[in-house]
């Protein structure tokens, strides 16, 4: 079974996180939610408390098939400022695991820390203008090697289904599931 970790920092965009978790779990991918904070309790962008499965500090030695980085104005800033997050992402990237930022996370977390490595990506708004590390592409979802980035909350289903499809290697199953939930993917 494939495994994914969703990194949740205070201020994370709850819709991006929850929809992605939901889609991955529906397609039989094991998902761990990891709090990038001192406790497992993390409060989202719109003040919704969530208790993560574990703290990132407790899982630093684990290796996942994919890392999902939700955005959120403060969430992505908090992820970007956390040395454990940056080291965790860099280790997974070096191992060829899927790195999956959505919304502001591609620019603020990866771009600001030299982790795009010249790859093509998408992010929300005009954050791409400050990134010197990658090549911005204006699309709902952009794939480049092991990097899968999503534009933002309005594209979260496209993003989550793409991540699930790449993890399972079974695009027909992901498309069947999209039909099942009445999503035109």
N, C-alpha and C positions, 0 to 999 in steps of 0.2 A: 504494500500500500504506500502510495506517495504521501509525503508529509510537507505541510506548509506552516510557516510561522507568520502571524500578523502582529506587527510591532505597534503597540499602542502607547503613545506619549500623551501627557495631559494636553487637552485641546484637540485631540484627533477628530477627524470628520467622521461622525458616527455612521452616516449612510454608506460611505465608501467602505468602511470596515465591515459593517454588519451584512450588507448585500454580498460582498466578496466571501465572507465566512460562510454564509448561507449557500451560495452557489457551489463553492468548493466541497462543502460537506454533503450536499445533495448528490454530488458526483463521486462520492466515496473517497474523498481525499481527507486524510487526517489533518486537522487544523489545531494548532496551539496558539492561543492568544497570549502574547508576552507583554507585560507592563514594563515600560521603560521609565520606571519611577521607583521610589523607595518602598511602595506597597503594591499589592495586586490590584487595589482599587484605583481606577483611573476615571477622571471626569472628562467627558467629551466637549467638543466645540460648543454645543448647545446645552451644556450642563446636565447631560445624562450620565449618571454613574454606571460604570461597568466593572465587574470583578474579573480580571484576567485569569487564565489558567495558571500562570506562574509569572515571576519577575524575570526579565531578561537576564539579570545577574545570576539566576539559578540555572540558566540554560545556555550559558556562553560556550560550553564545550559541545553542545548538540549541533548536528548538521541536518539541515532541512533541504528538501528538493526545491523549495521556493521561499522567498521572503517577500511579504507584502507590506508596503509602507503607505498607509493612508495619509492623506493630506490634512488640511485644516490649517488656518493661518498660524495659530500658536502650536498646534501639534507638529507641523513640519519643522518649525523653528526649534522646538524642543528635541526632536529626533536629530536634527543637524548638529545641535550643540552637545550631544551625548557621545563621548569618546567610545563607550562600549558599543553603541549602535553602529558607529562608523567602522570600528574594527570587525564587528560581526558581519556587516554587509560586505566589507572588503574581503574577508575570508571566504564567504560564500561565493562572491563574484569570482575570485581566483580559482575556486573549485569548479566553476562552470555551472553553478546552480542558478535557477531563475531569480532575477532581481526585478521586483514588480512594484514600482512607485505609481501612485495616482495623484492627480491634481498638483498641488504645490510641491509634493515630495521629490519629484524628479529634479526640479531646479534647486530647491532649498537644501535637500539632504545630499543628493548625489552630485549635482553641479557645483555646489558650494564646497564640496570636499574632494574634488578631483576624481569622483567615482564614475562619471559618465564615460570617460576614456575615449572621447571622440565619437561615441555611438550616437545614432539617431534616437530622438526621444520627443515626447509631447508633454506639456504641462499646462496648467491653468493660466489664464490671463496673459499679462505681458512679462511674467517672471523670467521667461527665456532671454529677455534682453540683457540680463545681468550675468548670464552663463557663458563662460568662455571655453568650457570643457567638452561640449557635445554639439550636435547638429539638430536644431529644432525643426520639427515637421508638424504642420497644423493638420492633425487627423484625430479621429476618436481614440484610436489605439495605435501605437507604433511598436513594432518589434524589430530588434537589431541584435542578433546573436542571442545571448541569454537575458537581454533586457527587454521587458514588456512594460511599457508605460501607457497610462490612461489620462485623457484630458481632464476629467473632473467628474463630479457627482452625476451629472446628466448622462455620462457615458459609462457608469459603473457596471451595468449589465454586460456591455460589450467587453469591458476590461476583464471582469470576473470569468465570463465564458471563455475568453481567449486564454487566460491563465489556466483554467481547468482543462481546456482542450490540449494545451501544450504539456501539462503535467501528466495527463492520462494517455496522451497519444491517440485519443479516440475522438476526433472531431465530430463524427456522426452521432455519438452519444451526447455530446454537448449540444449539438443542433436539435436532437430529439428532446432534450431537456428544455431548451429554449422554447420549442413549440409547446411543450407541456405547461409552461408558465405563461404562455401567450406573449412571448417576447420575440419580435421579428429580427432575429440575429442572422 
